[in-house]
Amino acid sequence: MQPQELIYIDCREHHLEPAAAVGMTTLHLVSPQATVTALEGILQMQLRTPVETADGETIEAHGSAQRALRAEPVPRGAFAFS
């Protein structure tokens, strides 16, 4: 893989600079929700879907309630994590 094909995610901002310098797309990990949202924007694809309960109800966010999410399958080689 080429650096331009990779997304480097780290919670320490000072680690992002070297990755960006070699051509990787970088993403500062602040929260899981924000990271998934940012990845969806970078990749231009939805990575999560609402979860259905056993009775067929969809769990959605309302006000301060959290939305239950699950990741969609991602093609092999689409991400490199360290």
Buried (B, 14 or more C-beta within 10 A) or exposed (E): EEEEEBBBBBEEEEBBEEBEEEEBBBBBBEEEEEBBEBBEEEBEEEBBEEEEEEEEEEBEEEEEEEEBBEEEEEEEEEEEEE
